[in-house]
Amino acid sequence: MEQLISQIPQQIVNGITLGSVYALLALGYSMVYGVLRMLNFAHGDVFMVGAFTGWGVLMLFAKGGQVAMPLLVLAAMVLGAIGATALLGAGIERFAYRPLRGGSRLVTLISALGVSIILQNAAMILTAGRAKTIPTELLIPQDMVIRFAGATISATRLAMVVVSVITMALLDAVVLKTRFGRAMRATSQDSEAAEYMGVNTSMVIAITFVLGSSLAGLAGVMIGLYYTQVDYMIGFSAGMKAFTAAVLGGIGSFRGAAAGGLLLGLAESFGVLIAPPVYKDAIVFAVLILTLILRPSGLYGKPSASRA
Amino acid sequence: MLRNSRPKVSVTLCGILAALLVLLVGTAALSAKSLPPIKIGAAGPYTGDVSKIGLDGLNAIKMAVEEANAAGGINGRMIEIVEADDAADPAKAIIVAEMLAMDRNVIGVVGPMNSATAQAALPTYQRAGLPIISQSATYPQLTEMGYDIMFRICPRDDAQGPASAEFITEVLQAKTIYIIDDKTTYGQGLADQVEPGLKAAGVQVLRGQIDIADRDFSPILTRVRAAEPDLVYLGLANPAQAASLIKQAAGLGLDVTFMGGDGLKEKDQLIDGAGGLAEGMYVTSIGKDIREVPEAQAFIEKFEARYGAMSVFGGQSYEAAHILIDAARRAAADPMAINRSNVREAISKTTGYEGILGFPISFDAKGDVVGASIFVYQVQDGEFVPVAEYAATVPGN
């Protein structure tokens, strides 16, 4: 029991770290659902591509087991991953979803699953299915830690949470304060009406995809540094968790996605206090099932008759 | 008409017979010069998480076959390798075993390399009467199930486990041990073999599990940290996963000694992968590091010139391939009479084979290797340095 209590501060830190990644991913899920009313099941695999891009950029600069300017390389990794995933997101929207728009929702869902399978298999073939180790020690020493109230917070975790919070604050400002944000909210509320008011919904949808995918790319780099390795399968469980976080927060709601991600991360970490750690993914899906039974519209979602 | 056609038929018949005769004589003359090739299977993980180990094994088998072919193959028949990639997945291991079993020219198999794949594929090999020599499947039960086609040149985990426990209790004198395994046949199996020896010595043992596909180890490591163990034993099959776990442990401020089994003794994935944090860690090994065996130097040099740094089971794979080829040469005087059954017989009679592993290899009645040792290595300055040796005695033998 005493041992259990002593783990609580650390599990809070673990939960917040994971939650910040889930939140970024859930945002992408929710944004796309908002404007298109579709579940983008390829989102997790876009995230995986982001993680691999980050690894690739680092390998480019890591010559002879050294990196000249770690912070610059870190920035290059983030920018590279965001660039790659933004392009990928735009491509997926243009070729896999746009031609099917207006058709049944099931059709786009199946197309999304198809994209997911293609990305996963392409990554598997390119890497021969082998995990790639990320030499994180070249960027941020693994044992650079702060000890606080019985918890250990590594520099990597701190950076993840700070970057995630800044990104979400920026996104919040974009959605609430800019012209594009207004167009996006309008499209999300009623795309037909928005079109009548002169909103170029096609453009809004494309930009939303690019934005959502960029967030996944950023999350990919972060998780790579946290896990210290990447493999072609990481997108699957990450995608499922992001979906759960989005549902928990109320799919389509931005702040809901952020809150859902954080809550899910904490639920996972506290769950393993009691249950064996090997059940950590099962805990996430238990949360999903409970949400769907008890509050299907999520924390921030409003039950809406017109979208039923 | 009818009467006229008869002589024509007999002429045609004569022609065909003559042609056949020429053909027969021709092939007979031809076969004296080049006999049809003979095949050996190479089953292992050539894709997937542990493919580094698999591909090094495959390359070593290729080198053994090249050398044997240069020396006349198997009594004049050239050897071909049939690559059977099981991706360390038991389901795939059965499929590739069926593939090897169906090809009647395959007279023996080197592999499977993993305990789980060997366990799954054994019934298939047994049904086909196809002898296999595993270089690295250490799960004890594999040779206890009555399959007469199973041979292995590695000592079993019920030798490795007790040796590890003895080292932990007597040399390291640890009092509290946390064992983490990955739920695989090998990882969990080895952990199960380490535990009794620790408990018998009065050591407090705590256990936890992860999944071989896990990437986030904070949940288990947070528990480990709260338990404040003297040593963490890793029953893991994937050295890259172990390296990642060690790095994440540092991120949690967990300062503890790690120890693992033979599957982790992998310089580039474990030591280099952990970026200096594996320093001081212990691993057991199911064979002497062949870098210390004089007879192995030529092989290592040739291998590394062609394929780069060799991982742990390269030497074992090379040895297993040579033992199989050596047995096939002894199997029958007539090269065309070599088959699975007489090759199996010849393998079982292997006694004192002097190869590159540093000890003469013989098999006991179960197909287990005799005379092997378990070695303990420590990571010092980025290298594995031997610190202890134990005779691999299997209980009940």
Chai-1 contact restraints between the chains, C-beta under 6 A:
chainA,res_idxA,chainB,res_idxB,connection_type,confidence,min_distance_angstrom,max_distance_angstrom,comment,restraint_id
A,Q3,B,A226,contact,1.0,0.0,6.0,A-B,restraint_1
A,S6,B,A226,contact,1.0,0.0,6.0,A-B,restraint_2
A,Q7,B,T222,contact,1.0,0.0,6.0,A-B,restraint_3
A,Q7,B,A226,contact,1.0,0.0,6.0,A-B,restraint_4
A,Q10,B,T222,contact,1.0,0.0,6.0,A-B,restraint_5
A,N14,B,S218,contact,1.0,0.0,6.0,A-B,restraint_6
A,A128,B,T47,contact,1.0,0.0,6.0,A-B,restraint_7
A,A128,B,S51,contact,1.0,0.0,6.0,A-B,restraint_8
A,G129,B,T47,contact,1.0,0.0,6.0,A-B,restraint_9
A,G129,B,G48,contact,1.0,0.0,6.0,A-B,restraint_10
A,R130,B,S51,contact,1.0,0.0,6.0,A-B,restraint_11
A,A131,B,D49,contact,1.0,0.0,6.0,A-B,restraint_12
A,A131,B,A240,contact,1.0,0.0,6.0,A-B,restraint_13
A,T133,B,A240,contact,1.0,0.0,6.0,A-B,restraint_14
A,T133,B,G273,contact,1.0,0.0,6.0,A-B,restraint_15
A,P135,B,G275,contact,1.0,0.0,6.0,A-B,restraint_16
A,E137,B,G275,contact,1.0,0.0,6.0,A-B,restraint_17
A,Q142,B,K247,contact,1.0,0.0,6.0,A-B,restraint_18
A,Q142,B,A250,contact,1.0,0.0,6.0,A-B,restraint_19
A,Q142,B,G251,contact,1.0,0.0,6.0,A-B,restraint_20
A,D143,B,A250,contact,1.0,0.0,6.0,A-B,restraint_21
A,V145,B,G253,contact,1.0,0.0,6.0,A-B,restraint_22
A,T152,B,L252,contact,1.0,0.0,6.0,A-B,restraint_23
A,T152,B,G253,contact,1.0,0.0,6.0,A-B,restraint_24
A,S154,B,G251,contact,1.0,0.0,6.0,A-B,restraint_25
A,Y227,B,R215,contact,1.0,0.0,6.0,A-B,restraint_26
A,T228,B,S244,contact,1.0,0.0,6.0,A-B,restraint_27
A,T228,B,K247,contact,1.0,0.0,6.0,A-B,restraint_28
A,Q229,B,S244,contact,1.0,0.0,6.0,A-B,restraint_29
A,V272,B,P219,contact,1.0,0.0,6.0,A-B,restraint_30
A,P277,B,P219,contact,1.0,0.0,6.0,A-B,restraint_31
A,P277,B,I220,contact,1.0,0.0,6.0,A-B,restraint_32
A,V278,B,Q209,contact,1.0,0.0,6.0,A-B,restraint_33
A,V278,B,D211,contact,1.0,0.0,6.0,A-B,restraint_34
A,K280,B,P219,contact,1.0,0.0,6.0,A-B,restraint_35
